[in-house]
Amino acid sequence: MINTITVIFICYENICRSPMAEGIFSALLASRNLLNCFSVSSAGTVPFQQGYSPDQRAIAALCPLGIDISSTRARCIEDLDMEAYDWIFVMDHENYEEICRSFISHEKVHLVMDFVEGHYGEEIPDPYYGTPEDFDRVMNDLVIASEQILVRMFEYYPYLATQATRKN
């Protein structure tokens, strides 16, 4: 029996970047018939938006990709057992510090861009006070990051590569 790989994406309020990342990564896994091998979620480091749906601009940015995150609801890390996750991907250094200050297993925590060649340590800027184009840039960065995270998963869990197929 193969254990489910647990992945969580973290941003500040869980209404922009992390639900976008959750949706993009989940769609990528679905396109490779790997969704059943993973549990993918997202959360924020603060509870200010808890229970709310993602920002409408985040929802709109993913529509051209055929990804619908409108049913996602904001959650906060203080309600979760972060030690239960295999991989924790954060959007910026502030998120990283918050997670590492609160939880023991620092080796599980990565900036979401860490596996993108030439972008180790780079942040995904918060588009909340920005324009729709800022949300599009975040979406593009998260697509690239998700692809590279999956490549790393194939290296870390070799059996995944043999199970992966592309849906047409």
C-alpha positions in Angstrom: 0.0 0.0 0.0 1.4 3.4 -1.0 0.8 6.2 1.4 -0.8 9.4 0.2 1.7 12.2 -0.3 0.4 15.3 1.6 1.2 18.8 0.2 0.1 22.1 1.5 0.6 25.6 0.0 0.8 28.5 2.4 0.3 32.3 2.0 -0.8 35.1 4.3 -4.6 34.9 4.2 -5.3 31.9 1.9 -7.3 33.9 -0.6 -4.9 34.6 -3.4 -1.6 32.8 -3.9 -2.0 29.5 -2.0 -5.5 28.6 -3.3 -4.2 29.4 -6.8 -1.2 27.0 -6.1 -3.5 24.4 -4.8 -5.7 24.5 -7.8 -2.8 24.6 -10.3 -0.9 21.7 -8.7 -4.1 19.6 -8.3 -4.9 20.2 -12.0 -1.4 19.2 -13.0 -1.7 16.0 -10.9 -5.1 15.3 -12.5 -3.7 15.7 -16.0 -1.1 13.0 -15.1 -3.6 10.7 -13.4 -1.8 11.2 -10.1 -4.4 13.0 -8.0 -5.2 9.8 -6.2 -1.6 9.6 -4.9 -1.8 13.1 -3.3 -3.7 15.1 -0.8 -3.3 18.8 -1.8 -4.5 21.7 0.3 -3.8 25.3 1.2 -3.9 27.6 4.2 -3.0 31.0 5.4 -0.7 32.1 8.3 -3.5 34.3 9.7 -7.2 33.7 10.2 -8.5 37.1 8.9 -10.3 35.6 5.9 -11.1 32.2 7.3 -14.2 30.6 5.6 -14.1 33.1 2.7 -13.7 32.1 -0.9 -10.6 33.1 -2.9 -10.3 36.7 -4.3 -12.3 37.1 -7.5 -9.2 38.1 -9.4 -7.5 34.8 -8.3 -10.5 32.9 -9.5 -10.5 34.8 -12.8 -6.8 34.3 -13.4 -7.2 30.5 -13.4 -10.3 30.4 -15.6 -8.3 30.4 -18.9 -6.6 27.2 -17.6 -9.9 25.6 -16.9 -9.2 25.6 -13.2 -12.1 26.5 -10.8 -11.0 27.4 -7.2 -14.3 29.2 -6.3 -15.4 26.5 -3.9 -12.1 26.6 -1.9 -12.5 28.2 1.5 -9.7 30.0 3.4 -8.2 28.1 6.4 -5.5 29.0 8.9 -2.5 27.0 9.9 -3.3 27.4 13.6 -6.2 24.9 13.0 -4.0 22.3 11.3 -1.4 19.7 12.3 1.4 21.0 10.1 3.6 18.1 11.1 1.3 15.8 9.3 2.2 17.2 5.9 5.0 15.7 3.8 5.7 18.9 1.8 5.0 22.5 2.9 5.3 25.2 0.1 5.2 28.8 1.2 5.0 31.9 -1.0 7.4 34.3 0.7 10.0 34.6 3.3 7.5 35.9 5.9 5.4 32.8 5.4 8.6 30.7 5.7 9.6 32.3 9.0 6.1 31.9 10.4 6.0 28.2 9.6 9.5 27.5 10.8 8.9 29.5 14.0 5.7 27.4 14.7 6.7 23.9 13.6 9.6 21.6 14.1 10.3 19.9 10.7 12.0 22.7 8.8 13.3 20.3 6.1 9.6 19.9 4.9 9.3 23.7 4.3 10.2 25.2 0.9 9.6 28.4 -0.9 7.4 27.4 -3.8 10.0 28.6 -6.4 12.9 26.7 -4.8 12.8 23.8 -7.3 12.7 26.2 -10.4 16.2 26.4 -11.8 17.7 29.8 -11.2 14.9 30.9 -8.8 15.8 29.3 -5.5 14.8 31.5 -2.7 12.6 33.7 -4.8 9.2 34.8 -3.5 5.8 34.9 -5.2 4.7 38.4 -4.5 1.2 39.0 -3.0 -1.0 40.4 -5.8 -3.8 41.4 -3.5 -3.2 45.2 -3.8 -2.3 44.8 -7.5 -3.9 44.5 -10.9 -5.4 41.6 -12.7 -2.0 41.4 -14.6 -0.3 40.8 -11.2 -2.6 37.8 -10.7 -1.7 36.6 -14.2 2.0 36.8 -13.3 1.4 34.9 -10.1 -0.5 32.2 -12.0 2.3 31.9 -14.6 5.0 31.6 -11.8 2.8 29.0 -10.0 2.4 26.9 -13.2 6.2 26.8 -13.6 6.7 26.1 -9.9 4.1 23.3 -9.9 5.7 21.6 -12.9 9.1 21.6 -11.1 7.6 20.5 -7.8 6.2 17.5 -9.7 9.6 16.8 -11.3 11.1 16.8 -7.7 8.3 14.4 -6.6 9.2 12.0 -9.4 12.8 12.1 -8.1 11.8 11.7 -4.5 9.1 9.1 -5.1 10.3 7.1 -8.2 7.2 5.0 -8.3 5.2 8.1 -9.3 6.8 8.4 -12.7 5.7 4.9 -13.6 2.1 5.7 -12.6 1.9 9.0 -14.4 0.2 9.2 -17.7 -0.9 12.2 -19.7 -4.6 12.8 -20.3 -5.4 14.1 -23.7 
